[in-house]
Amino acid sequence: MSEKRILLASLLKPINDTRMYEKLGLSLSKLPYTQVHIAGFEAPAPAGIPSNVQLHPVFSFRRLSISRFTAQRKFLKLLQSIKPDLIIVCTHELLLAAWYYSRKYKCKLIYDVQENYSLNLTAQDTYHPILKRVLATGVRSIEQLTASRIDHFLLAEQSYAQELPFIEDRFTILENKYKPGTNYIKPATPVQVNRDKLKLLYSGTISSLYGIFEAVRLAEELHKTNADVTLTIIGYCAHTQTLQKLQQAILGKPYITLIGGDKLVPHQAILQAIATHDIGLLPYQPNPSTFRCIPTKLYEYMAYGLPILMKQNPLWDNLLSEAKAGLSINFNHHSISSLLLALYENKFYTSGIPADIFWEQEEGKLVTIVQRLLQQTL
């Protein structure tokens, strides 16, 4: 059997990205007679790369640089060099180039929909109101134009099946569940919160939408009651104004530590922080772009048996209550004394760590889809 080449590509995600490399890439590297190529933003190469996986850090530019818009040419050159049998596009920005190549050379094409990009642009305040409508229309037009040539869609969220009509019935839901590393040890349960030194954690993307300032405010309030309360913020902030506001907010507060900020943080460092803290915070702010999505860190916190304080959300509440994994609170209106009492008196994960939060089942679905498409290239 001849070797098959699979290329996974994203414009802004780093080559060591959690979903593109650790989950999709490494899962597909298990297929026999398969060479996996991963193209993305420049980042340190992870340790222990399988022999049949090759990384291509071909993108490196400022987020609003002109190079971001000329990257299509660089991507097309890479496609012509690798000559993949299957392309998995992990961002809308590379869809047109992948669509053109797949038409010309008859290779299979998968679109890994990690976000509802059009909705994100209109619902979030990243750009000027007129500009974000123009950008959202452009993104949706590209997705609709290329949809008929896409062989299959991978959806990171169940809600995308209703939000994206152009996918028709050619989709599989592949959620961002936790993929254990080689050093992962399932924690002992049930879990009780440490009364003496309470270590809070905010991990992942640092953003006002994701509630970074609510996390800081909660830490301040708890610290007034218990001087041994600390907060670690670990992750990357893409917006300079938000980062400057955060740095100002924590100035003179030695019990709040910022790791990363203007630098990407390796995923393993984030997981290590999760394993060594007492409470995970998910203070997301209400927004149509996130309301029906399940944060990846929710699965990560649960995998490590970390009790969670989470913004009230019907979808997340079901997961939280079934696993007895934490408490849903209103981060803007709460009683600190009642909250501490609930944290100290409750036992969490009384039925153990849920089996359905892990990547293994998702990996099986992914491998089945890719094997089927590769067989069609024989």
C-alpha positions in Angstrom: 0.0 0.0 0.0 1.4 3.4 -0.9 1.9 6.0 1.8 -0.8 8.7 2.2 0.0 12.3 3.1 -2.3 14.3 5.3 -1.8 18.1 5.8 -3.4 19.9 8.7 -3.1 23.7 8.5 -4.0 26.9 10.4 -2.9 30.4 9.8 -2.8 31.6 13.5 -2.8 28.4 15.5 0.8 27.4 16.5 2.3 24.2 15.2 2.0 22.7 18.7 -1.6 23.7 19.0 -3.7 21.5 21.4 -6.4 20.6 18.9 -4.5 20.6 15.6 -1.3 18.9 16.8 -2.0 17.1 20.1 -5.5 15.8 19.2 -6.0 15.6 15.4 -2.4 15.3 14.3 -1.2 12.7 16.9 -4.4 10.7 16.5 -3.9 10.5 12.7 -0.3 9.6 13.1 -1.4 6.2 14.4 -2.7 5.3 11.0 -0.5 2.9 9.1 1.2 4.0 5.9 0.5 7.7 6.7 2.6 10.8 6.8 1.1 13.7 8.8 2.2 17.3 8.0 1.2 20.2 10.3 1.5 23.8 9.1 0.8 26.7 11.4 2.2 29.7 13.2 5.8 29.6 14.4 6.2 28.0 17.9 8.6 25.7 19.7 8.4 22.1 18.5 6.9 19.8 21.1 9.0 16.9 22.5 8.5 13.4 21.3 7.2 14.1 17.8 6.4 10.7 16.0 8.6 9.8 13.1 5.7 10.1 10.6 4.8 13.7 11.7 6.5 16.7 10.2 5.9 20.3 11.4 6.0 23.3 9.1 6.1 26.6 11.0 5.5 28.6 7.9 3.5 31.6 9.3 5.0 34.3 11.5 3.6 37.9 11.5 1.8 40.4 13.6 -2.0 39.8 13.8 -2.8 42.8 11.7 0.3 42.6 9.4 -0.1 42.6 5.6 1.8 39.3 5.7 -1.4 37.8 7.2 -3.2 38.5 3.9 -0.4 37.3 1.6 0.0 34.0 3.5 -2.2 32.3 0.9 0.7 32.3 -1.6 3.0 30.7 1.0 0.4 28.1 1.8 -0.1 27.2 -1.9 3.6 26.7 -2.3 3.6 24.3 0.7 0.7 22.4 -0.8 2.5 22.0 -4.1 5.6 20.8 -2.2 3.8 18.2 0.1 1.2 17.1 -2.5 -1.2 15.9 0.2 -3.9 13.3 -0.4 -6.1 14.9 2.3 -6.1 18.5 3.6 -7.7 19.3 6.9 -8.1 23.1 7.1 -8.4 24.4 10.7 -9.3 28.0 9.9 -11.5 29.8 7.3 -8.5 31.9 6.2 -6.9 29.0 4.3 -10.1 27.7 2.8 -9.8 29.4 -0.6 -6.3 28.1 -1.2 -7.2 24.6 -0.1 -10.4 24.7 -2.2 -8.4 25.7 -5.3 -5.7 23.0 -4.7 -8.3 20.2 -4.0 -10.1 21.1 -7.2 -7.0 21.1 -9.3 -5.3 18.0 -7.9 -8.4 16.0 -6.7 -7.3 15.6 -3.1 -9.8 15.2 -0.3 -10.7 18.3 1.8 -12.0 18.5 5.4 -12.9 21.7 7.2 -12.3 21.6 10.9 -14.8 24.2 12.2 -13.2 25.3 15.5 -15.4 28.4 15.9 -18.4 30.0 14.3 -16.2 32.7 12.9 -19.0 34.9 11.4 -20.9 34.9 14.7 -17.8 35.7 16.7 -17.1 38.7 14.5 -20.6 40.2 14.9 -21.1 39.3 18.6 -17.7 40.3 20.0 -16.3 43.8 20.2 -12.9 43.2 18.6 -13.5 45.5 15.6 -15.4 48.6 14.7 -19.2 47.8 14.1 -19.1 48.4 10.4 -15.8 46.6 9.9 -16.9 43.5 11.8 -20.1 43.2 9.7 -18.0 43.4 6.5 -15.5 40.8 7.9 -18.3 38.5 9.0 -20.0 38.7 5.6 -16.7 37.9 3.9 -16.0 34.9 6.1 -19.5 33.4 5.6 -19.2 34.0 1.8 -16.0 32.1 1.7 -17.4 29.2 3.7 -20.5 29.0 1.5 -18.5 29.3 -1.7 -16.2 26.4 -0.8 -18.8 24.2 1.0 -19.8 22.1 -2.0 -16.2 21.0 -2.5 -15.6 20.1 1.1 -15.9 16.3 1.6 -16.5 16.5 5.4 -16.9 19.0 8.2 -15.5 18.4 11.7 -17.5 20.5 14.3 -15.8 21.4 17.6 -19.2 22.2 19.1 -22.6 20.5 18.8 -24.3 23.9 18.3 -22.6 24.5 15.0 -24.8 21.8 13.4 -27.7 24.2 13.8 -25.8 27.5 13.3 -24.1 26.6 10.0 -26.6 25.5 7.3 -24.0 25.1 4.5 -22.6 21.9 6.1 -25.7 20.0 5.2 -25.3 16.4 6.5 -21.6 16.0 5.9 -20.4 16.6 9.4 -19.2 14.9 12.6 -19.1 16.5 16.0 -15.6 16.2 17.4 -15.6 18.0 20.7 -12.5 19.4 22.4 -12.4 16.8 25.1 -9.2 16.2 27.2 -6.5 14.0 25.7 -4.3 12.6 28.5 -0.5 12.9 28.1 2.0 10.3 29.0 2.4 11.7 32.6 -1.3 12.0 33.3 -2.6 10.2 36.4 -6.3 10.2 37.2 -6.7 12.1 40.5 -8.2 10.5 43.6 -11.8 11.3 44.3 -13.9 12.6 46.0 -12.2 16.0 46.3 -12.4 18.5 49.1 -11.2 22.1 48.9 -8.2 23.1 51.0 -9.4 25.3 53.8 -5.9 26.7 54.7 -4.5 27.9 51.4 -7.0 28.4 48.5 -5.2 28.6 45.1 -7.5 29.9 42.3 -6.7 29.4 38.7 -7.7 31.3 35.5 -6.1 29.5 32.5 -6.2 29.8 28.7 -7.1 32.9 26.6 -7.0 36.1 28.6 -10.0 38.2 27.6 -12.6 40.4 29.1 -15.2 38.3 27.3 -13.9 35.2 29.1 -14.2 37.0 32.5 -10.6 37.9 33.4 -11.6 41.0 35.4 -14.4 39.1 37.2 -11.7 36.5 38.2 -9.5 39.3 39.6 -12.4 40.8 41.4 -13.4 37.5 43.0 -9.8 36.9 44.1 -9.7 40.4 45.7 -12.9 39.7 47.6 -11.8 36.3 48.8 -8.4 37.6 49.8 -10.0 40.1 52.1 -11.6 37.2 54.0 -8.7 34.8 53.8 -5.2 36.2 53.3 -4.0 32.8 52.0 -6.1 33.0 48.9 -4.1 33.4 45.7 -4.9 33.6 42.0 -2.8 32.4 39.1 -3.5 33.8 35.6 -1.8 31.7 33.0 -2.4 32.2 29.2 -2.1 34.5 26.3 -3.7 37.9 25.7 -4.0 38.9 22.1 -5.3 42.5 22.8 -2.8 45.0 24.1 -5.4 47.2 25.8 -6.9 44.3 27.7 -3.4 43.2 28.9 -2.5 46.7 30.0 -5.7 47.0 31.9 -5.1 43.6 33.6 -1.5 44.5 34.5 -2.8 47.7 36.1 -5.6 45.8 38.0 -3.1 43.4 39.6 -0.4 46.0 40.3 0.5 45.9 44.0 -1.3 42.6 44.6 1.4 40.0 45.2 -1.2 37.3 45.7 -2.1 37.5 42.0 0.4 36.1 39.5 0.4 36.5 35.7 2.1 33.9 33.6 2.3 34.6 29.9 0.3 37.6 29.0 2.0 38.8 25.9 3.6 35.4 25.2 2.1 32.1 24.3 2.3 29.6 27.2 3.0 25.9 26.4 -0.1 23.7 26.9 1.9 21.4 29.3 2.6 24.4 31.6 -1.1 25.1 31.7 -1.9 21.5 32.6 0.7 21.5 35.3 -0.9 24.6 36.8 -4.3 22.9 36.7 -2.9 19.9 38.5 -1.5 22.1 41.3 -4.4 24.4 42.1 -7.5 24.1 44.2 -10.2 25.9 42.2 -10.7 26.5 38.5 -12.5 29.7 37.4 -14.8 30.0 34.3 -16.3 33.5 34.7 -17.4 33.8 31.0 -19.5 36.8 30.2 -22.9 36.3 28.5 -22.3 36.4 24.7 -24.0 34.7 21.7 -20.6 33.5 20.5 -19.8 31.5 23.6 -23.2 30.7 25.2 -23.7 27.4 23.4 -20.0 26.3 23.4 -18.2 24.2 25.9 -14.8 25.6 26.9 -11.9 23.2 26.5 -10.7 24.1 29.9 -13.9 22.8 31.4 -12.9 19.3 30.3 -9.3 19.9 31.4 -10.4 21.0 34.9 -12.7 18.0 35.2 -9.9 15.6 34.1 -7.7 16.8 36.9 -10.5 16.7 39.5 -10.3 20.5 39.9 -13.4 21.9 41.6 -14.9 24.6 39.4 -16.5 28.0 40.0 -18.4 28.7 36.8 -20.7 31.4 35.3 -24.3 30.2 35.2 -25.1 28.5 31.9 -27.7 25.8 31.2 -25.4 23.8 29.0 -22.5 23.9 31.3 -24.6 23.4 34.4 -25.7 19.9 33.2 -22.1 18.8 32.9 -21.2 20.3 36.2 -24.1 18.8 38.1 -23.8 15.4 36.6 -20.1 15.2 37.6 -20.6 17.1 40.9 -17.6 19.1 39.6 -18.3 22.5 41.2 -20.6 25.4 41.6 -22.4 27.8 39.3 -22.4 31.3 40.6 -23.1 34.9 39.5 -19.6 36.4 39.6 -21.1 39.9 39.9 -23.5 39.2 42.7 -22.6 36.7 45.4 -22.1 36.4 49.2 -18.4 35.6 49.9 -19.1 34.0 53.2 -21.8 31.7 51.7 -19.5 30.9 48.7 -16.6 29.9 51.0 -18.9 27.8 53.1 -20.2 26.0 50.0 -16.7 25.3 48.8 -15.5 24.0 52.1 -18.5 21.9 53.0 -19.1 20.2 49.6 -17.4 17.1 48.3 -16.7 17.2 44.6 -16.4 14.3 42.0 -18.2 11.9 44.4 -18.7 9.5 41.5 -15.2 9.8 40.2 -13.8 11.5 37.1 -16.4 11.2 34.2 -15.3 8.8 31.5 -17.0 10.9 28.7 -14.8 13.9 29.1 -11.8 12.3 27.4 -10.6 12.4 23.8 -10.5 8.7 23.1 -14.0 8.4 21.8 -13.5 11.5 19.6 -10.3 9.9 18.2 -12.2 6.9 17.0 -14.7 9.0 15.1 -11.9 11.0 13.5 -9.9 7.9 12.4 -13.0 6.3 10.8 -13.8 9.5 8.8 -10.2 9.9 7.5 -9.7 6.2 6.7 -12.9 6.3 4.6 -11.8 9.4 2.7 -8.3 8.1 2.1 -9.7 4.9 0.6 -11.5 7.0 -1.9 -8.1 8.4 -3.1 -6.8 4.9 -4.1 
